[in-house]
Amino acid sequence: MTTWVTPEEMEKKRKRNKVLLYISVPILAIIISAATTLLANNF
């Protein structure tokens, strides 16, 4: 079952996804760098 989405709703969804992407990229970078730092200190 598919629901019809208005252009305004599509635009809202697109903007929200963009914001989530912009927020998640730095967080992922911080997590990866923290993990590599911990691993480097262990060896």
QUIJO-V781991 format. One record per run of one state. SS is the DSSP state (A for helix, B for strand, O for the rest). FROM is the first residue (numbers start at 0). TO is the last residue. If there is no record, write none. Layout:
SS FROM TO
SS FROM TO
This chain:
O 0 5
A 6 41
O 42 42
